[in-house]
Amino acid sequence: MNNKLSKNEWTLDKLYKDPRHYEKWYENITYDIDFYIKQMIKYGDPVLELGCGTGRITIPAAKNGIRITGLDISPEMLDFAEQNAKRNKVSINFINADCRDFMIEKKFKTIFFPVNSILHLHSRESYEDCFSCVTKHLEKNGRFIFDVFTPSFKILTRKPSDKVLCHEYVHFDSDEIVRIFETSKFDMEKQINYAKWLIKIGDSEERLFSENNVRVFFPEELNTLLHYNGFEIEEKYGDFSESPYNSNSRNQIFICRKKP
């Protein structure tokens, strides 16, 4: 790798070390699952998911008969994913590795990186390392698929003192309501949105729970970055119903292949 893990990257340690919170946050986020399974069926398996977390997409894919491998940097998340897989009676190969520095003794027809996870990489070198690993593991006619949000100026121009409720759920060990509030500050020079998550359980006082610092990409930037890292963009969608990307799209969804 060209660039070691920096202190500003992968800062969700507290969340990743207690996947029960992650599971609660994402239990109602299902809008992208059918899209990704459709692409896996279209482009074929074996499939590799980068940033698989607790198996939110990996497990439904396996239940659809897709041969899939899940890779994640967090051993705690993978332990939880393996338990989920057993409960769902599916066999999945889970790998603990960094998406910028992995070597698997096989190639894949489809590699995907869902739900904005790639934005936890911040530097150009990190993207180059990740893309290099992807190209090494893609079959000749394979596809690399990922999604990121389209930057919202309303969010990026928030004051650091602004506090927004971003998650709410019932605690996994009690009937108390858990509320997660977010404050953020956008660094225009680095194009990183530095966010802090504050947790409030029931009537308890708020406390810092985790940080979520993400790289912000304006549309033409990612097009260029992919081009200079050996990919051609076959499709770029603006939502998970496969509408063409336009200036009003909330998502940037890429289907790429290696340049010949």
N, C-alpha and C positions, 0 to 999 in steps of 0.2 A: 504493500500500500504506500501511496505517496504521503498520506496524511493520517497521523494517529488520531484517535478519538479525542476531540477537544472538549473542554469543560462546558462549552455551550451547546454541545450536541448530545442527544439522547438524555435529556434532563428529566424524564418522567420516572425517575427511580422509585419514588414512593408509590406511584400508581402501579408500576410494573411489578413491584415486590408484594403487592396485595391485589392479585388479579380479580378478587371478588368484586372490588369496586369497578374495575374495567368491565367485567361481565355485566354488571348492573347498568353501567352507562350505555353499553352498546346493545342491550337485549332488544330494544325496540328499533334499532337501526338495521333495517332489512332491505332498504330500497335498492341496494346495489348487488344483492346476492344473486338474483335471477339473471342480471346482466352478465356477471362474471361467469356463472355456470353456462350460460348461452355461448359465451366466447370459448370456453374450454371445450364444449361439445363441437363447436364450429372448427376450431383450429387443432384440436386433438390433444391427447395425453401421450406421455406423462406430462404432468403439470407441476410447476414449482410456485408456491406463494411466498413472497418476501414479506416479512412483518406479519406473520400469521396470527400473532396474539394467542388468544384462548381457543382458536379454531372456529371463529364466527362464520367464515366462508369455507375454510378447509373441510370441516365436517359435513356440511350440506353437500359439498362437491363429492366427497367420498360416498355419501349415501346415494348419490346419483350414479354410482359406478365408475367415477373418474379416478384414475390412478394419480394421486396427488401427494406431494411432499410439502411440508410446512417448515419454514425457516424463520427463526426469531432470535434476537440478541439476548432476550431475557429468559433465563432458566426457569424462573418462577412461572412465567406465562406458559412456557412449554409443559411444565408439570401439570398445570391446570388443563391445558389442551389435551394432554394424554388421558387425563381422567374423564374429560368430556367425550373423547373418542371411545373410550371403553363403555361409558354409559350409553352411547349411541351405537355400540356394536360395529364399529368400523375400524379398519386397520390403516393407520397413517404413519409414515416415516417423518418424525419431527427432528429437526437439526438445530442445535444451538450454535449460531454463528452470526457474524456481522455481515450485513448486506454488501459491504464494501470489500470484504476479504473472506471469501468462502471458496471451497473446492469440493465438488461432488463428482463422484466417478460415473457420471452419466450426463446426457444432454436431454433437454426438454423441448417439447413442441410449443408449450405455452408457459410463459413466466409472467406473473402479474404481481402488482404492488398496490394494494387498494387503500381507500379511505384516507387520503392525504399523507400517508405514513412516510413517503419519500421526502416530505418537507422537513423532517427532523434532521436531514443532512443540510448543512449550511454552506459549506465551501465548494468552490469549483472543483478542487481536488477530490473531495468526497464523492461528488457526482461522477467524475471521471472514473474513479475506482469502482463505484457501483455499476456503472454502465459497462465497464470492462468485464466485470464478473458476469453480467447478464449475457453479453455477446459470446463469452467463452462457453456458456452453458446452454445457449440456444441451438436447436437443430437448424440446419441450413434454411429451411422454409418456416422456421418458428416465428412466433409473435411475442412481443413484449407489450404488456398492457398495464396502464396505471392511470390514476386519477388524482387531480389536485383541485383546490378551489380557485376560482377567479377572484383576484383581490377586490375587496369591498372598501371603497374610500370611506364609507361610513364607519367601518370598524377601525381602519388604519388611522383615522383622525380622532379617535377617542382620546380624551384626557386621561392621564395615568390615574387620576382620582375617580374616574367613572367605574362603577362596579355593576356587572351584569350577571344575572342568574343564567347559567348555561346548562346545568344538569340538576335534576331532582328525581329522587327515587326512594323507595322504602329500604331501610337498612337490612342487610342480609342476616343479621343476628337478632333483630328486634323489629318492632313495628314503628320505630322512629323514622321521621322523614329526614333524608340527607339532602342538603342543598349545597351545590357547588357554585360559587361566584367567581367571576373572572375580572381581573384588571389587566390592562395591557399598555404597552408603549412600543410604537413602531420606530425602528432605527432606519431612516431612509438611506443612509450611507451603506449599511450592510444588507439592507432589505430583509431584515429579520424582525418579526413581531414577537416581542418579549412579553409573555403572558404569565401571570401568577394565578393559581387556583386556590381559593379559600374554601374550606369545608366547614359546614355548620350542621351538626347532628342534633336533631330535636331542638331543645332550648339551650344547648351549649354555646359557648362563645365561638366566634369564627377563629380559625387558625389556618396558617399556611399549610396546604396539603401537598402541592406539587407545582412544577413549572412546565409550561408548554411553549417552548421557543421554536417558531417555525420560519423557514425561509419563505419569502413571498416572491412568486414569479408572475410577471406580467406576460400575457399570451405569446408575444413574439419571441421573448427570451427563451422559453422552453423549446419552441420550434428550432431556434438556432442552436441551442445546446445539444439537442438530439442530433441535428444534422452533422455537427462537428465531432460527434462521438460515434459515428458510423451507423446511424439509424435513418430510415426514411419513414415518414408518417403516412400510413395508408388511410387512416381515418382519424378525424378529430371531432368528438362529439361534445355537445354542451350539456347533456343530461343523460340519465341512464335508460331513457327510452330511445336513444340513438338519434336525437335531433342534431342536425349540423351545428357546429360551434358558431356563435355570432357574438356581437358586442353586449348582448343582454344575458348571455349564458352564465350560470352560477358555477359551473364545473368545467374543467378542462380534462377531457378523457381521451387518452391516446392509445391507438393501436399501431404499433410500429413493427417493422421487420429490419433485419440487418441489410445494409446496402450490399448489392452483389459485388 
